[in-house]
Amino acid sequence: MTFIERQKMVKTPSFKPIRPSFRERQFGSEFNRWEMNLLKQFSYAKQSRNPVISGVVIFDRKLGRNRFVLIPAAHLAQDYVICECPADFQVPSNLSNVTIQGSRRIFLDHWEILVEKISYDKEKIPIKPEISFRDFRDHLLSQWGGISPLLSDLLAFQFVSSPPILDLGLSGGLNLTVYDGTNRGESKNLLGYFKNMLPPDITLGKSGCLALPELAADQALSPFSWNFKSFDADKPLSQNLLTFLDKRKSKKFSEISIGLGSKRSRPQSIYDPPLTLVDQPTLLPDNVEMLKMNFDPPLEVTKYIITMQMLHPTLGKTQADFEEMLSITSSNIIEIAEKYDIPQTVRSHGLFDPSYYGKPQSILRLGLASARTEEKQSTDNEELIRLFHSVFMKNMETVMEAWDEVFTKKGVEIASLDEFDRQLLKFISEKESEFGLGLDALTEHFASNKFQEFKIRQHLDDLKNVGKICEPKFNVFKSLPFE
């Protein structure tokens, strides 16, 4: 008898991509060249007997009244030096950029720098991204197909982010709501993908920790200045999130970009917070798909994002420039409303709010993000106008074309209604005279039997109850414009 040995089936382990790191970076390939230059200069300077060394101050009273720690940059704690000030010196404030001069001294069982002079500036290191914005965009979306260059730019600008708008007292960042034209939940998959592309300690907004064995202490470090958060736009948004989206102020971060993902292809209504409170709504077309690929997130993505947060372009060069930019962007928003014949009652709300705290600031944020990618010190009116037409307006055209049933031509909001109610309301809005439209015209168009006539009457009562129509005379109906 011959026995055949059954081969054991070996299960191939599922692929798990390596998560990028931020605080724990240690290999040269994980750093930008300008970061490596900072680390090398810092390390070289602290070896001198009489060091002259630049960095960022970490001050905590538990370290001692006259002692602070100097690190190469606020986000680079891979190296440090302990500094001791004479009793008559003022210790620099936490997170200030300084250059110190002093001498190496032995304190108990370790050495520190005895500070002799402090200047409140930092040695200038050219900060330059190693790849272009287009390359960054392609790396960021490398696992996605069917996303147009325009939508790719908007999604990538969210991670470039914008610096704070100090003239308005607002935090930086760029917020988008991604609606889903695929009916497959790809918008939420996209936001989950973005989170996996970024270091967890950035997305979670974690504070760092610097171990100081010489002092038998651990020193807390501030989280990275920029943060990305994503939320489900189809669930009620928390009050904290609504407040931030409305006020755009944060005590913890100087910049926060928010991504809201909806499985719907259009907003629930013109009042919908994910529509009214973000900088722009976007729409994934039906051919967008996540490609089946096994790959580790490119290091270039994290490196590029870090570099962008170190660049701080301004809105013009003077206060007069800024005021003029506000005026131009307000006119831009009015231009959109006029193009789509938006009623006056709608123009002061959400997408079409031309006030300085409304949608003009969204165009300003786009301008600042673009200036970062081009390594400019400031943006100007010409660039803002170009971005408005080539990015902001183009995106709105795409969205408005897909949302032909957000509200009627007379300004009655219909996005929140079901399909039959929308058809009923559109018919009334299009066919009514100045006195309204009779029930006979509605039943002739929509009903073929008594049961359907009864159903139409029920739907008309529902539309009255939610304020979409009124009944000025018995069985005569008139649409009510958006208010």
N, C-alpha and C positions, 0 to 999 in steps of 0.2 A: 504494500500500500504506500502510495506516495503522498506525503503531506506538503501542502503549499502554504508557506508562511504568509499570513496576511500582513501587508504593509500598514504601518500605523500612519494615520492621516495627521500631518503636522499642520496645525493652524497657524497661518501667517498673522503675526501681530498687526493690529490696525495702526495706521500711520498717525503719529502725533507730532505736529509741527513744534519746533523749538520756539518758545516764547521769547521775544526780544527782551533785553534787560536795559535798565537805566542806571540805577544807583550801583548795581553790581558789575558794571562793565569793567573789564580788566585787560582785554586784548586790544592791540593796536587797531585792528580792523573794525572795532566797535566804536571808535572815536573819529570825529572829524579831524582833519589835519590841523585846523586852528586850535582845537582842543588839545591835541598832542603837543603843540607848540607851547601852550599855556602850562601844561603839566611839566614839560621838560625845563622851561625857564624857571618855574617855581622850584623844582627839585635842585636845579643848578644853583639858584640864588641862595637857598637856605644852607648850602654847604660852606659858604664863605665865612671867614672869621668875623667880618663886619658886613653882614648881609644888607643889601637893599632889595626888598622883595615886595611885590604887589599881590593883592588878593582881596578877598571878601571877608569881612569881620563876622565871626560868630561869637556873640557875647551873651553870657548867662551868669547871673550872680552866684550861682552855685560853684562856678569855676574860681571865684575869688573876686574881690572888689576891683583889683587892678590887673586882672588877667583876662585875656581873650584868646581865641583860636583864629588863625588865618588859614583860609583854604583858597585854592587857585581861582575858583568861581563859585557862585551860589549853587550851581548844579553839579560841581565837580568836587567831591570830597574824597577823591582817591589819594590825596596827599594833604598834609597839614603841618603847621608849626604852631607851638604854644608861645605866646608873647606876654611879657610882663612889663607893665608900665611903672615908672617911678611914682611915688605917692603924690607928687604935685602935678601929674599928668591927668588929663581928661581921657577916659577910655572911649574909643570911637563907638558910635551907635551900631547896633546889630544890623548886619547886611550892608553896611557902607563899604564902598570901594576905596581902598587906601593903598598908599605905598609907604612902607616903614623903613627906617634905617636904625640899625642898632648893633649890638655885639652878642656873640654867643656866650652864654654863661651856664654854669652847672648849678642846678637847683636840686638839692638832695640827690636822687639817683638818676636824674635825667637832665637834658639841656633844654634851655628856652632862649628866646631872643629878648634881651633887655632893650626895650625901645628907647631910642634917643631922639627920634624925630618922626612925625607923622604928617604926611601930605594927603589931602583928600581928593586924590585922583588916582587913576590906575594906568599902568603902562598899556599903550594901545597895541592890540593884536588885530590884524586884519581878519574880520569874520566873513567868511565866504562859503557858500554852499559848494559841494563838490559835484553836484549834478544840476541840470536845468529843471525848471518847473515842469516842463513837459515830460522829462524822464521820471521825475517824482510822481507825477500823475499816473504814468504808465506802470510804475512799480506798485503804487497804491492799489490800482485796479487790475492787477495782472491776472486775477482769477475770474474776471467778469467779461462777458461778451455782450454786445448789443447796446452798450452805453455810448451815446453820441459824444463827440468832443466837447460840445457846449455843456452838457450835463456833467461830464468828467471834470471839466474846469471848476464848476460850482462845487462839486463834492470835494475836490482837492483843495479849493480855497478854504473850506471848513477846517482843514488841518494846518494850512499855512496860518490861518487865523488873522485877526487884526489886533494891533495894540489898542490900549484903552483910548477912548475919546475924552481926553482930559478936559477940553473946553465945555463938555456937557456933563462931566462927572460920571462917565459911564465906563464899566468894565469892557475889556476887549472880547473878541471872539466873533464867530459867525454861526448863526443858527438856521437850520433848514428842516423842513418837514418833507419827508419822502413819501409821496403817495404811490400806489402800486397799480399799474395798468396791466400786470401780468396775471392777476387772479391766482397767483401761486405763493403769495406771502414773501416775495423776493425782497421787498423793501426792508423787512425786519431781518431777513438773512444778511442783507448788505450791512446793516448797522452792527450785527453780531460779528460779522467778518472784520469790520473796522476795529472793533475792540480787541480782536485776536491779533491784529497787525501791530498793535501798540504795546509797549511795556506795561505790565499790570500796575506797577507802582505809579505810573502816570494816570492811567484811566481810573484807578481807585483813589487818586489824590492823596496817596500816602506820604506822611512825613518820613524823612530819612533819619538815620541814626549813625553817628560817628563815634566809634570806639576810641577812647583815650586811655590806653593801659597805663601811661605814665601817671595819670591822676586817678586811676581806678574809677573811671566815670564813663558814662555814655552820654553823648551830647545830641539832643534832638536837632534835626535840620528841617527847614521849611520845605513843603512839597514843591514840586516843579511849578513854575509860574502859570503854565497853561494846563487846562484839563479838558478832556472830551467825555461827555456823558450822552447816553442814548436812552430813550424812553418809548414806551408803547403809546402811540397817539390815539389808539382806539379805547384806551382806558381813561377814567377820570384822572387828570393831572393833579398832583399834590399842590397844596397851597404854597409851599415853599418854591416849587418849580414855577408856578404861575406868577408869583411875586418877582422871581428873578427874570423871567422872560419879559415881564412888563417894565421893571425898574432897571434891569441890566446893571446890578451892583452886587459885588461879592467882596467879603472881607478876607477870604482865604486865598483866592486866585486873582491875578490881574487880568487873566483871560480865560473864558470858558466857552467852548463851542458845544452846542446842543444839537443832537440829531433825533428827530421824532419820526418814527416809522409807522405807517398806517397800511393795513391790508386793503383799504378802500382805494378806489381810483379817483375819488373826489372828496372834498370836505363834506361833513354832515350838514353844515349850514354856513352862511356868511359870517355868523358869530363864532364859529368853531375856534377855540383858542389855538390849536395847532396851525390854523391858517392865519389868524390875525396877529399873533404875537411873535412869529419868527421873521427872519429877514427876508426869506423867500420860500414859497412852496415849490417843490419839484415833483416830477412825475416820471416813474420808470416806464418806458414803453413796453408793449407786450412781448417784444423779442429779446428782452434782457434775460440773461441766465448766468448762473454761477457754474463755471467750468469745473469739471472733475479733474483736479490736479493735486498731486502730493508735492508740496514745496514748503520750505521754511520762509517766514516773512523776510524780505530783503532788509539787510542792515541799513541800506540807504534811506529807507522810510523814516526810521527813528532819527538818524543823523540829520536828515534834512529838516525835520520838524524842530529839533533842538536848535539848529542854526537859525531858523526863521524867528524863533522867540527871542533871539538876541538882537534882532534888527528892529528899530523903533522909528519908522518914517512918520512924518507929521502931515497934517492937512494944511498944505500951503506953508508959507514961511512967516506970515504975520497974522494977527487977529483979523485984519481986514480981509485977508485971503479966506480965512475960515468962514466969515460971515457971508462972503460972496458964494462960497461953495454950498452953504446951507440954502441960499436963495435959488441956486441953479438946480440942486437936487429936488427941492420942493416943486419947482417948475416941471422937472422930469416926471414926478408922480402925477401931477395934474395932466401932463401929456398922455400918460397911459389911460387915465380916466376918460379923457376926451376922445381918444382913439376908439375906445370900446363903448362910447356913448353911455357911460355910467351915470345914473341919475344923481342929482345933487345930494339927495338924502343918503346915498351910499358913499359918496366921495370923502366924507369925513371919518370913515370907519375902516379899520384893518388895512387891507392891501392898498387902499387908495387914500390913506391919511397923509396929507401934505405938510402937516405941522412938523416942526423941527424934531420933536420927540417921537414922531411916527416913522414912516418908511424912508424919508430922506437919509436918516442915519444909516439905513441898510446899504444905500449906495455908497456912503462914505466908508463903511466897513469894507466893502468890496474894493474900493480904491486903495485903502491902506494895505489890504492883503496883496493886491497886485503890485503895489510899490515894493513890498517886501521881496516878492519873487524876482523883481528887477533890480534889487539892491539899491533902491533910490532912498535919499534922505527925506524926500517929501513927495507928495502927489500934487497935481495941479488941476485946474478947471478943464483943460483940454483932455487930460487922461480920464477924468470922471465922466465927461460927456461920451468919450469913446467906449468906456466900460458900460455905461448905461445902455447904449444902443447895441453893442455887440454881445453883452452877457445878460444884463438885467432885463432889458426889453425883449430880447430874443427868447429868454426863458419864459417870460410872461406870455408871449405869443403862443408858445407851445402849450402852456398850461391852459390859457383861455380858450384855445381852439378845442382842447379835449374836454373842457368844462362848459359845453354849450348849454347845460341845464343847471347852472349855479343860480341864475336868476333870469327872469323874463326881460325882454327889451324895455319894458316899462318899470323895471327895477323891483319887481316882486320876487323875494327870495324863494327858490323852490328846491334847493339842494337837499333840504332836510325832509322832503316829502317822499312817499313811495312813488312807484312808477305811474300808477293810474292817476294819483293826485296831481303829479307833475303835468301829465297830458291834459287833464281837466283845466288846470290853472293856466297853462300856456294857451289853450284854446280860448278861454275867456279873455285873457289879456290881449290876444291878437284880434278877436272878432268884436269886442264890445264897442259900443258907441259911447258918447259922453254920458249916457244915462245907464249903461250897463248892457247885459246880454240876457235874453229870456231863457227860461228852462226848456222851452220847445226846441230851440236851436241846439241845446246840449243833448237832449234825448234823441233828436234826429241824427246827430253825428255819432253818439256813443252807444245808443240803446236799440235793441231789436225786439224786446219784449217787456212786459210789465215788471218782471223781476229786476231786469237791468235798470229800468227807470227808478225803481225803489232804491237800488244800490247807488245810483248817481246822486239821489237826494241825500242819502246818508253821507256820502263823501263831501257833498257841498256843505252840509252841516259841520263836518269835521274841519273843512277849510275856513269856515266862519269862526269856529272856536279857537283856531290858532292865529286868527287875524290876517289871513291871506286875502279874504274877500269879504264883502258886506252884501246885504240884501236890501237895497234902498226901497224897493217895492216888492210886493209878493211875487215870488218866482222870477225876479229879475236880479242878476248878480253882477257885481263890479269888483275888479281887482284892487287891492290896496298896496300902494308902493312901499318899498322898504323904508323903515324908519330906524 
